[in-house]
Amino acid sequence: MAHIHPTSIVDEQARLAPDVEVGPFCIIQGNVTLGAGCRLVSHVHLKGPMVVGENNLFYPQVCMGFSPQSRREDPAAVKAGVKIGNDNLFREGVTIHRASAEIPTTVGNDNYLMAFSHLGHDVIVGNQCTIANAALIAGHVVIDDKVNIGGTGAVHQFCRVGRMSMISGTMGITRDLPPFIMVHQPIGQVSLNLIGLRRNGYSQHISAIKRAFRILFRERHTNPVAVKLIREQCGDDPLAMEIADFVDQSQRGIVPSALKHVKFEDNDSD
């Protein structure tokens, strides 16, 4: 039977695995499922509908499942809620809002959300992402696997953030960020995430990705022309093709397209 501190309130609709630990002054409200190994340190408020997988750790003041921050939303409405995978860590004050439609606001596996970071309604986060302190992710954003977002970084609603990309601290983006790309200070310069590529065993792809980067960010083509040239010139390298596919599918445009006056660097010391 789950260990529930006597000062906590757990709704009769909630379903807790036998080894779940609920610390002092927590509230589990509505239809909430907590998988094996989950731990609520203290002062955590979870509101259903919500499904949480295994081995998730919630620090004090985490608040999840409440209605979107929108004047149009009825806070009493029951929507798709929140879905959390396995092995995630939510530090102090993290907030995640429920979905406004049929697909839950979703966090995958092995993510680290640092203190006071925020995921808006209908956000989808992949696996092994790190979202640093006070980072703000607006509604309907899609974040792919192994993304890093620095402290107080921000992502505009409906943007996509590609796999293994990085947003530096204090940077905000209003357009899509392709895979393997870093956007950083000053003035939103972009470069390749070469360290991340090497650490993940992708060194053999770097040459092709560099060519794709130059086509997309240095040669000043329109995005459709850049996509065509990447597919023609990058030897069908799967990671370069991932960049081309991401740009081709973008609905908001690519981050640096609004920064044509900036000199782009690939940040390589080789």
N, C-alpha and C positions, 0 to 999 in steps of 0.2 A: 504493500500500500504506500502511496506517495507520502512523503514527509512534508506536512504543511504547518507552518508556524501558526500558533493560535491567534495572532493578530491579523492574519491574512484572511481574505474573503475569496472563496472559490465557488463559482456558480454551479448549480446542480447539473447544468448541461455540459459542463466541461468534462473532458476525458483525459486523465493523466496516467502515464505509464507508472508502474509500481515504484520505480527508483527516482522519480522526479522529486526535486527539492524546491520548495517554495519558502523563501525566507520571510522576514518580518514585513508587515504592512504592504503586502502585495494584493492586487485585485485581478482576478481572472473572471471576466464578465462575458456571459453568453456562450456560444458554441465554439469552444477552443479545445483543440487537441494538442497535447504535448507529448512528444515521443520520448523514448528511453534516454536517460542520461542528461536531460535538460535541468538547468539550475537557474532559479531566479534569486539573485542575491538579496535584494530588499527593495521596497518601494517601486515595484514594477507593475504597470497596468497594461494588461492585454485584453482586447475587446474583439469578440468574434463577430462574424465567422472567421476562424483562423485555424490553419493546420500547420503545426511546427514539427519538423522531423526530429532526429536524434542528436544528442550531445551539443545542444546550443546553450550558450551562457549569456545571461542577461544581467547587466550591472544596474545599480540604482538609477531610478528616474527614467528608465526606458519606457516608452509609451507607444503602443502599436494598435492599429485597427480602427482608429477613429475616422470620422468622415473627412473627405478632402477639404482643403482650405479654398472653398469656392462659394460665392454668394448664391449660386444656383443649386447647390447641393442641400438636400434635406438631411440633417444630421441623424434623424430617426430612421431613415431608410435602411433596409437590409440589402446590401449589395454583395459582390463576390468576395470581399474581404481580403485577407492576406495569406500568402503561402510561403513558408520558410523551409529550406532544406535542412541539411545536416552540417554539424561542426562549424557553425557560425558563432562569432563573438560580437556582442553588441555592448559597447562601452556606455558610460554614464550619459543619460539624456538623449539617447538616440530616439528619433521619432520616425515612424513609418505609417502612412495613411492608407486606408483601404481603397479598393478599386472603385471607380465610378461606373463600371460596365461589367461584362460577364467574366472577364479573365482577372484573377486576383493580382494585386500587387505582389510581385514575386521576388524572392531572394533565393539564389541557388545554394551551393555548398561551399564551405571553407572560406567564407568571406569575413573580413575584419572591418567593422564600422566603428570608427573612433568617436570620442565624446562629442555630443551635440550635432552629429551629422544627421541629415534629413533626407528621406526618400518620400517624394510626393506620390499622389494617387496614380495607379496604373503603371508605375515604374517596373521594369524587369531588369534584374541584376543577375549576371551569370555566376560563374564559379571563380574562387580564388582572387577576388577583387579586394583592394584596400582603399577605403574611403576615409580620409583623414578628418581631423577635428573641424567641426563647423562647416563641412562641405555641404552644399545645398543642391539637391537633385530635384528638378521640377517634374511636374506630371507628365506621364506618357514617354519618359526617356527610356531608351534601351541601352544597357551597358553590357558589353560582351565579356568573355572570360579574361582574367588576369589584368584587369585595368587598375591603374593607380590614379587617385585623385587627391591632390595635395590639400593642405589645410585652407579652409575658407574658399576653396575652389567651387565653381558653380556651373551648372549645365541647364540651359534654357529648355523649356518644355518642347516635347516632340523630337528632340535631338537623339542621334545615335552615337555611341562611343565604341569604336572598334576594338577588337581583341588586342591585348598587350599594348594599348596606347596609354599615354600619361598626360595628365593636366597638372601643371605646377601649382603650388600654393598661390592664393590670391588671384588666380586666373579664372575668368569666366568665358564660356563658349556659347555662341548662339547658333552655330551650324554644326554639321556632323564632323566628327574627328575620325579619320580612317585608321585601320589597324596599323600597329607598330610605329605610330607617330607620336611625338611629344610636342605639346604646345606649352610655351613657357615665356617668362619675362626675359628681356623687355619687349613691350608692345606686341605681345603675342607671337614671337618668333616660333618657328617649328623646326624640328629635327627628327632624326630617326632614333628609336629606342634601341640602340645597338647593344647596350649592356643587357637589356632584357632579352633580346634575341639570342645573344651568346649564352646567357644563363639557362635558357630553355632549350639549348641544343640546336639552334637554327643557324649556326655560323655559315653553313654551306649555302644558305639562301641570301646572304647579305648582299652579294654582288648584284643579284637580280632586283632585290628590294631597293638598293641604292639607285639603280637605273629607273625604276618606277617612281621613286621619290623625285628624281630630277625632272622627269617628264611632267609630273603632276604639279610640282611647286616651283621649279626654276625656269622652265621653258615657257611658262605663261600661256599655255594652251587653254581653250575652253575645256570644261570637264568631259564632254563627249569625245573630243579629239584626243585628250589625254588618255581616256579609257582605251580608245582604239590603238594608240601608239604603245601603251603598256602591253596589250595583248599581242601586238605584232613583234615587239622588241625584247620581251623579257623571257623568251624561251619556254613559255608555258610553266614557269616556276610557280608552284601552287600558292606560295605566300604572296608573290607579286599579283597573281590572278585574284587572290582574296582582296587585295587593295583595289584592283580594277572593278571587281564585282560590287564592292562596297560603294565606290564612287558612282557606279552606274545606277545603283538602287537608291541613291540619296534623294530625298525629297526636299531637303532644306539647303542643299549646297554644302560645300566643304569649307571648314574653318578658315583657311588662309585666303579663300577667294575674295574676302572682303579686305584683305591686307596686301594688295599688290605692290604697295610702296616699300614693303619690308624686304630686306635681304635675307633669304632663307639659307640656313646652314644645315649640313647633315651631321655636324657635331662628332666627327670621327677623327681620331688621332692616328689612325693607321697610315 
